[in-house]
C-alpha cells in the first residue's frame, strides 16, 4: 500500500509542473504587501486595515513593507522584481501606475499592465489643496492672486515627484499662470508635518491624509478634485470656471506579471472580501476614504483610461513633450 501511494504521488508530481505545485501550496507563508508611502499615511492605514481582513481569509499573516520614494516607482519596481509566486504584492496609488510613468518614464520604466497584474481596486479619496488656517487668503482666487504677486515664493508640498499632488500643482500652474513651487516629500505624513511646522504655504494631498487636521482647524481647503460630504464647502476647479479638475487618488492591489492563476484567484477573493467589510468602512470613512471595489478587469480599464487622459493633459499643458 505504501509503495502504491509513493507511485501515485510521483505520478501526480510529474504530471504537474512546478508552477502548478506552487499554486496548490498558496499561500506558502506570510504575504508581503509593499506600500509606496511612509508609515502613518492614510494609504498605509488603509493597507494595514485591508491586510488584517485579508490575513483572516487567507489564514496567513499579511506583512506591510513601506518603500516610499519616486512617486511610487520604488515600490512598484521592487514588486516587479520579486518572485512571481503571489507572496509579494503591491498596494499602489494611481500615481505609481499612471502619473509617474507619464511625467518621469526614466525612473518608472515599466508598463503597469504588462509588468503587473491587477488584483482589485479598493478605495478612492479626493485630492485637496490646503493652506494653513491662519493664511491671509481665504479662497482659491485669493490664493492664486497672492501667488502671482509673490512668484516663486509660494511653496506647496506633495508626496513626491510624479505623484498625483505633483501633477495637480503643475496643472494649477499651467491653467492659472501662478508660479507655485512644488516641494516633494517621501509620502503624505512628512508633508503634513512640514505644513504644520510652517515650512510651506500649502499642500496637495489625498483628503484621507488631511481630514483629521482639517477637522481640527489646522488646515483650510481651498479647492478639491471632487466634493466630499464632510467638506462640502470646498469647490472644484471646474465649478470655479477652469477647464480641468484636479485628479483624485485611488488605491489598488497588484501582483507581478506571471503570478500563478491559483494564487491570483485566492488574492482577488480575499481582497474583495476585505474591501467590502463593514469593519473597514467604519475605520476608513471618517478619514474621507471611500471603499470603491472594482474587479481586476475594471481596474485594468481604469488604468488604461487614466494613463491616456494624464498623458493627453500633460502634453496639452506643456508638462511633457
Phi and psi in degrees as a GROMACS rama.xvg file:
@    title "Ramachandran Plot"
@    xaxis  label "Phi"
@    yaxis  label "Psi"
@TYPE xy
-63.798  -39.0182  UNK-2
-64.8076  -40.0388  UNK-3
-63.7093  -41.0951  UNK-4
-63.2733  -41.0458  UNK-5
-63.6493  -42.3793  UNK-6
-62.45  -40.7015  UNK-7
-64.0695  -41.9937  UNK-8
-62.4219  -43.3031  UNK-9
-65.2834  -37.5892  UNK-10
-64.3188  -41.4691  UNK-11
-66.3563  -42.2192  UNK-12
-64.1354  -40.0385  UNK-13
-70.9768  -30.6689  UNK-14
-78.8862  -19.6251  UNK-15
-109.521  120.308  UNK-16
-66.1304  165.173  UNK-17
-53.6149  -40.6222  UNK-18
-62.357  -35.5132  UNK-19
-65.4963  -45.6939  UNK-20
-61.5882  -39.1169  UNK-21
-62.6683  -44.0754  UNK-22
-64.6347  -38.0887  UNK-23
-63.7803  -29.684  UNK-24
-86.7718  -3.70776  UNK-25
-70.7554  138.745  UNK-26
-81.4737  140.791  UNK-27
-90.2693  2.34437  UNK-28
170.823  -163.625  UNK-29
-59.334  146.331  UNK-30
-93.2099  123.812  UNK-31
-93.6043  124.268  UNK-32
-109.844  115.31  UNK-33
-87.9151  123.212  UNK-34
-110.16  127.163  UNK-35
-82.0798  10.2158  UNK-36
-127.407  168.663  UNK-37
-73.7918  155.009  UNK-38
-56.7579  139.017  UNK-39
96.6469  -17.8054  UNK-40
-63.5144  156.911  UNK-41
-59.6524  -36.0665  UNK-42
-64.0661  -38.7405  UNK-43
-65.7783  -43.0461  UNK-44
-62.3665  -41.9602  UNK-45
-62.0038  -47.5187  UNK-46
-61.1062  -42.9584  UNK-47
-66.1661  -38.647  UNK-48
-63.4246  -46.1668  UNK-49
-63.0226  -40.8135  UNK-50
-60.6778  -37.4269  UNK-51
-62.3291  -42.4773  UNK-52
-68.714  -42.6325  UNK-53
-61.083  -39.1457  UNK-54
-60.0187  -37.5878  UNK-55
-66.1387  -41.8121  UNK-56
-73.7885  -34.7583  UNK-57
-90.6605  -10.1585  UNK-58
58.0019  42.3813  UNK-59
-154.773  152.53  UNK-60
-63.103  145.525  UNK-61
-117.787  114.7  UNK-62
-106.393  130.817  UNK-63
-89.7047  134.427  UNK-64
-124.325  112.744  UNK-65
-86.3345  121.309  UNK-66
-133.572  75.2655  UNK-67
-74.1532  163.773  UNK-68
127.39  145.222  UNK-69
56.8401  39.0343  UNK-70
60.1518  26.6857  UNK-71
100.37  -9.85933  UNK-72
-66.6461  -33.9308  UNK-73
-60.9149  -47.8196  UNK-74
-66.6803  -44.7288  UNK-75
-60.5938  -45.1819  UNK-76
-62.1754  -38.5599  UNK-77
-65.4448  -37.2137  UNK-78
-71.7955  -38.3773  UNK-79
-63.7766  -26.211  UNK-80
-91.3379  -4.69077  UNK-81
-76.1269  167.891  UNK-82
-62.0416  140.523  UNK-83
-88.5465  62.0129  UNK-84
-122.618  2.27392  UNK-85
83.9491  -3.65554  UNK-86
-82.8708  -15.7876  UNK-87
-127.3  120.124  UNK-88
-130.923  169.893  UNK-89
-112.386  138.068  UNK-90
-111.392  101.084  UNK-91
-115.286  145.597  UNK-92
-87.6627  164.651  UNK-93
-63.0449  -21.6599  UNK-94
-59.8136  -37.3836  UNK-95
-71.5709  -23.2708  UNK-96
-101.125  -21.9654  UNK-97
-130.383  -60.1163  UNK-98
-61.3067  -49.4699  UNK-99
-63.8571  -38.254  UNK-100
-64.8974  -34.6705  UNK-101
-77.2623  -47.1418  UNK-102
-79.6541  -31.4477  UNK-103
-143.203  69.4771  UNK-104
-64.0324  -16.7889  UNK-105
-69.1518  -41.8414  UNK-106
-85.3475  -22.2174  UNK-107
-114.99  60.5759  UNK-108
-83.8974  61.8339  UNK-109
-145.805  161.233  UNK-110
-106.147  114.689  UNK-111
-62.0475  -22.1159  UNK-112
-103.942  -3.50298  UNK-113
-102.696  -38.856  UNK-114
-95.9205  -12.6938  UNK-115
-130.775  157.131  UNK-116
-118.918  119.692  UNK-117
-61.6276  139.952  UNK-118
-117.08  -8.02059  UNK-119
138.647  133.302  UNK-120
-81.6201  140.067  UNK-121
-111.738  -51.6361  UNK-122
-145.016  160.339  UNK-123
-134.998  153.182  UNK-124
-154.782  140.663  UNK-125
-66.8482  156.762  UNK-126
-90.6199  144.462  UNK-127
-136.053  135.051  UNK-128
-91.7378  118.12  UNK-129
-119.014  155.451  UNK-130
-130.414  168.583  UNK-131
-64.2063  147.916  UNK-132
-63.2147  -20.9852  UNK-133
-98.4164  10.9776  UNK-134
-64.8198  147.621  UNK-135
-72.6169  -15.2706  UNK-136
-100.953  131.165  UNK-137
-101.586  -25.7261  UNK-138
-121.452  170.014  UNK-139
-64.4286  -39.9412  UNK-140
-61.8578  -43.5556  UNK-141
-65.3638  -36.969  UNK-142
-63.7324  -46.5663  UNK-143
-66.1459  -39.0585  UNK-144
-61.5771  -42.9966  UNK-145
-62.9827  -43.1009  UNK-146
-63.3682  -38.9276  UNK-147
-68.5508  -32.1048  UNK-148
-80.1118  -14.1582  UNK-149
-130.619  61.9311  UNK-150
-58.7276  133.242  UNK-151
76.511  4.80825  UNK-152
-111.42  -6.13887  UNK-153
-98.9017  108.699  UNK-154
-96.6197  128.878  UNK-155
-122.839  118.735  UNK-156
-78.4335  149.936  UNK-157
-150.24  167.824  UNK-158
-76.5401  0.972501  UNK-159
145.057  155.477  UNK-160
-60.0218  130.579  UNK-161
88.0819  1.67803  UNK-162
-80.2923  169.363  UNK-163
-59.9087  -41.706  UNK-164
-61.9619  -41.448  UNK-165
-59.3772  -47.2361  UNK-166
-63.1705  -40.9497  UNK-167
-62.6302  -40.059  UNK-168
-64.2911  -43.9837  UNK-169
-63.4792  -37.6862  UNK-170
-67.1437  -41.5394  UNK-171
-61.387  -43.9707  UNK-172
-59.9432  -42.7236  UNK-173
-66.5526  -36.0729  UNK-174
-86.175  -26.3606  UNK-175
-109.079  -19.9711  UNK-176
81.1126  6.57427  UNK-177
-71.981  158.404  UNK-178
-115.516  57.5306  UNK-179
-69.0147  140.87  UNK-180
-104.891  113.757  UNK-181
-75.5037  132.862  UNK-182
-115.93  106.786  UNK-183
-76.8747  147.333  UNK-184
-135.304  168.38  UNK-185
-90.1011  70.5745  UNK-186
109.278  173.811  UNK-187
-78.0032  -39.0565  UNK-188
-56.3527  -44.5771  UNK-189
-63.628  -30.614  UNK-190
-65.2115  -45.9785  UNK-191
-59.8849  -43.9799  UNK-192
-61.4821  -43.7907  UNK-193
-66.027  -39.8571  UNK-194
-69.4291  -39.4076  UNK-195
-61.9005  -32.3623  UNK-196
-82.9291  0.609805  UNK-197
77.5236  20.0275  UNK-198
-86.2478  -6.83186  UNK-199
-144.728  166.584  UNK-200
-92.3818  -18.286  UNK-201
-170.11  -176.428  UNK-202
-157.462  150.902  UNK-203
-119.799  113.311  UNK-204
-141.487  170.155  UNK-205
-65.6894  142.574  UNK-206
-54.2836  -35.621  UNK-207
-58.0525  -28.0544  UNK-208
-85.5277  -11.3868  UNK-209
-117.15  -18.2352  UNK-210
-57.3374  -40.4757  UNK-211
-62.2183  -45.9385  UNK-212
-67.4984  -35.4449  UNK-213
-68.1322  -42.9572  UNK-214
-65.7832  -30.2515  UNK-215
-79.7329  -8.48123  UNK-216
88.225  7.9144  UNK-217
-77.5855  -35.1345  UNK-218
-121.519  153.991  UNK-219
-125.879  127.117  UNK-220
-79.3885  138.511  UNK-221
-115.4  -22.6016  UNK-222
-159.568  150.641  UNK-223
-138.61  162.603  UNK-224
-76.7099  -29.0789  UNK-225
-157.935  149.173  UNK-226
-65.9462  133.864  UNK-227
-110.408  135.293  UNK-228
-52.4091  -40.1798  UNK-229
-78.0668  -11.5143  UNK-230
-134.255  52.9827  UNK-231
-67.4819  -11.6667  UNK-232
-86.7581  -5.11847  UNK-233
-88.6724  120.456  UNK-234
-83.0478  166.96  UNK-235
-96.7081  165.547  UNK-236
-65.3017  -40.3944  UNK-237
-63.7185  -35.4338  UNK-238
-65.2941  -24.2648  UNK-239
-92.3175  3.18689  UNK-240
100.863  4.73812  UNK-241
-87.3611  159.083  UNK-242
-77.2422  -23.7685  UNK-243
-131.098  149.552  UNK-244
-94.3714  162.027  UNK-245
-64.7719  160.434  UNK-246
-90.1587  142.682  UNK-247
-87.1464  179.828  UNK-248
-117.426  135.805  UNK-249
-132.195  157.411  UNK-250
-127.26  148.515  UNK-251
-154.54  164.017  UNK-252
-101.031  143.225  UNK-253
-142.987  155.272  UNK-254
-122.437  161.823  UNK-255
-61.6231  140.47  UNK-256
-57.8065  139.716  UNK-257
97.3654  -1.60015  UNK-258
-62.0639  133.267  UNK-259
-55.7248  146.635  UNK-260
-57.6406  -41.5167  UNK-261
-64.649  -40.9958  UNK-262
-65.5953  -42.689  UNK-263
-62.7703  -43.2781  UNK-264
-61.5039  -44.4741  UNK-265
-63.0061  -41.6162  UNK-266
-66.7511  -43.3468  UNK-267
-60.1493  -44.0013  UNK-268
-63.5933  -43.4105  UNK-269
-66.423  -39.3935  UNK-270
-65.7239  -44.9261  UNK-271
-61.0384  -43.5119  UNK-272
-63.4534  -39.6064  UNK-273
-66.2277  -44.2954  UNK-274
-62.1613  -37.0902  UNK-275
-88.8703  7.02638  UNK-276
-71.8448  127.549  UNK-277
-59.2811  -31.3585  UNK-278
-65.0719  -37.6785  UNK-279
-68.4156  -40.3504  UNK-280
-56.9465  -46.8814  UNK-281
-63.5229  -32.4921  UNK-282
-78.59  -37.4821  UNK-283
-93.7719  -29.4846  UNK-284
-55.9254  -42.4111  UNK-285
-62.9928  -16.6672  UNK-286
-92.3047  2.38182  UNK-287
80.5922  16.3506  UNK-288
-102.543  123.4  UNK-289
-105.481  126.846  UNK-290
-71.0933  131.428  UNK-291
-146.948  72.4951  UNK-292
-62.7908  136.196  UNK-293
-136.517  139.651  UNK-294
-65.1928  164.568  UNK-295
-54.4659  -37.7056  UNK-296
-66.9066  -43.1452  UNK-297
-67.3566  -37.0524  UNK-298
-62.9585  -43.5772  UNK-299
-60.8836  -40.3941  UNK-300
-64.3793  -40.9268  UNK-301
-64.688  -41.3  UNK-302
-60.5891  -45.2379  UNK-303
-61.6753  -46.0856  UNK-304
-65.6543  -43.9626  UNK-305
-69.6697  -37.6883  UNK-306
-58.3129  -43.1397  UNK-307
-66.7485  -44.5118  UNK-308
-64.3067  -44.2923  UNK-309
-62.604  -44.2975  UNK-310
-62.0566  -44.5605  UNK-311
-62.2822  -45.796  UNK-312
-66.7677  -37.7391  UNK-313
-63.7005  -41.271  UNK-314
-70.9223  -42.1437  UNK-315
-64.3022  -33.3583  UNK-316
-89.462  -1.41031  UNK-317
77.6579  16.509  UNK-318
-75.8712  -29.6841  UNK-319
-138.251  161.408  UNK-320
